[in-house]
Amino acid sequence: MRTSSWPWFCAWLTVGAVGSLSLLTVLTVGLYLLPVAVLAAGLLASRRGSSAGLSGGISGLGLPLLYVAFLNRGGPGTVCTTTATGQSCTDEYNPWLWLTAGIALLIAGIVISAIRKHTTTTR
């Protein structure tokens, strides 16, 4: 990846992460995050040269999925925690599904960026 494309990759990564987070949290703060992601994507798309890091958006989609996998690391099933004052139990999802999807998206964006860089430099 060219040195100048890394800032664009990181900017698109952030937009992708906010967009994915807005979809995962649509019933709470997601409705407020979605316009931010759309506005940031529009702003980035209007900048000359920003398409060099567009694949960062794909990688960004995977970051919130990795966080969900981390939060559900005790699952799947009911996970109970005991403290000095009591016990609480929560149902957790299968973290492997979230982890697999998150890693796949993260790697896909990096691979697409590397392929794009390779095809641009060989021409």
C-alpha positions as CSV (number, residue, x, y, z in Angstrom):
1,M,0.0,0.0,0.0
2,R,1.3,3.4,-0.9
3,T,2.2,5.6,2.1
4,S,-0.3,8.3,0.9
5,S,-3.2,5.7,0.8
6,W,-2.9,4.8,4.5
7,P,-4.7,7.9,5.8
8,W,-7.5,7.3,3.3
9,F,-7.7,3.7,4.3
10,C,-7.9,4.7,8.0
11,A,-10.6,7.3,7.2
12,W,-12.7,4.8,5.3
13,L,-12.1,2.2,8.1
14,T,-13.6,4.6,10.6
15,V,-16.6,5.3,8.3
16,G,-17.2,1.6,7.9
17,A,-16.9,0.9,11.6
18,V,-19.4,3.7,12.5
19,G,-21.7,2.4,9.8
20,S,-21.6,-1.2,11.0
21,L,-22.0,0.0,14.6
22,S,-25.0,2.0,13.7
23,L,-26.6,-1.1,12.2
24,L,-25.8,-3.3,15.2
25,T,-27.2,-0.7,17.6
26,V,-30.2,0.4,15.5
27,L,-32.6,0.1,18.4
28,T,-30.5,2.4,20.6
29,V,-27.9,4.9,19.4
30,G,-27.7,3.5,15.8
31,L,-30.3,5.9,14.5
32,Y,-28.1,8.8,15.6
33,L,-24.9,7.2,14.2
34,L,-26.2,6.3,10.8
35,P,-26.5,10.0,9.6
36,V,-22.9,10.6,10.9
37,A,-21.6,7.6,8.8
38,V,-23.5,8.7,5.7
39,L,-22.3,12.3,6.0
40,A,-18.7,11.2,6.6
41,A,-18.9,8.8,3.6
42,G,-20.2,11.6,1.4
43,L,-17.5,14.0,2.6
44,L,-14.8,11.4,2.0
45,A,-16.2,10.5,-1.4
46,S,-16.1,14.1,-2.5
47,R,-12.3,14.3,-1.7
48,R,-9.9,13.7,-4.6
49,G,-7.8,10.7,-4.1
50,S,-9.9,9.2,-1.3
51,S,-10.8,6.2,-3.4
52,A,-7.3,4.9,-2.8
53,G,-8.4,3.8,0.7
54,L,-12.0,2.8,-0.1
55,S,-11.4,-0.8,0.8
56,G,-10.8,0.4,4.4
57,G,-14.6,0.7,4.6
58,I,-14.9,-3.1,4.2
59,S,-12.3,-3.7,6.9
60,G,-14.2,-1.2,9.1
61,L,-17.4,-3.2,8.9
62,G,-15.6,-6.0,10.7
63,L,-14.4,-4.0,13.8
64,P,-17.7,-3.8,15.6
65,L,-18.2,-7.5,14.9
66,L,-14.9,-8.3,16.6
67,Y,-16.1,-6.2,19.6
68,V,-19.3,-8.2,19.8
69,A,-17.3,-11.4,19.7
70,F,-15.2,-10.1,22.6
71,L,-18.3,-9.2,24.6
72,N,-19.7,-12.7,24.1
73,R,-16.4,-14.6,24.8
74,G,-18.0,-16.6,27.5
75,G,-20.8,-17.9,25.3
76,P,-22.7,-19.5,23.8
77,G,-25.4,-19.9,26.4
78,T,-26.1,-18.6,29.9
79,V,-23.1,-17.1,31.6
80,C,-23.3,-16.3,35.3
81,T,-21.0,-14.0,37.3
82,T,-20.8,-14.0,41.1
83,T,-19.8,-11.0,43.2
84,A,-19.7,-10.5,46.9
85,T,-23.2,-9.0,46.9
86,G,-25.0,-11.4,44.4
87,Q,-25.1,-13.2,41.2
88,S,-26.1,-12.1,37.7
89,C,-26.7,-14.3,34.6
90,T,-26.9,-13.3,30.9
91,D,-27.4,-15.1,27.7
92,E,-24.6,-14.8,25.3
93,Y,-24.3,-15.5,21.6
94,N,-21.8,-17.8,19.9
95,P,-18.6,-15.6,19.7
96,W,-17.1,-17.7,16.9
97,L,-19.7,-16.6,14.4
98,W,-19.0,-12.9,15.2
99,L,-15.2,-13.5,15.2
100,T,-15.2,-15.3,11.9
101,A,-17.3,-12.6,10.2
102,G,-15.2,-9.8,11.7
103,I,-11.9,-11.3,10.7
104,A,-13.2,-12.1,7.2
105,L,-14.2,-8.5,6.6
106,L,-11.0,-7.1,8.1
107,I,-8.8,-9.3,6.0
108,A,-10.9,-8.8,2.9
109,G,-10.5,-5.1,3.0
110,I,-6.7,-5.4,3.5
111,V,-6.4,-8.0,0.6
112,I,-8.5,-5.9,-1.7
113,S,-6.3,-2.9,-1.0
114,A,-3.1,-4.9,-1.6
115,I,-4.5,-6.2,-4.9
116,R,-5.5,-2.8,-5.9
117,K,-2.1,-1.4,-5.1
118,H,-0.4,-4.2,-7.0
119,T,-2.5,-3.7,-10.2
120,T,-1.9,0.1,-10.0
121,T,1.8,-0.2,-9.7
122,T,2.2,-2.8,-12.4
123,R,0.5,-0.7,-15.1
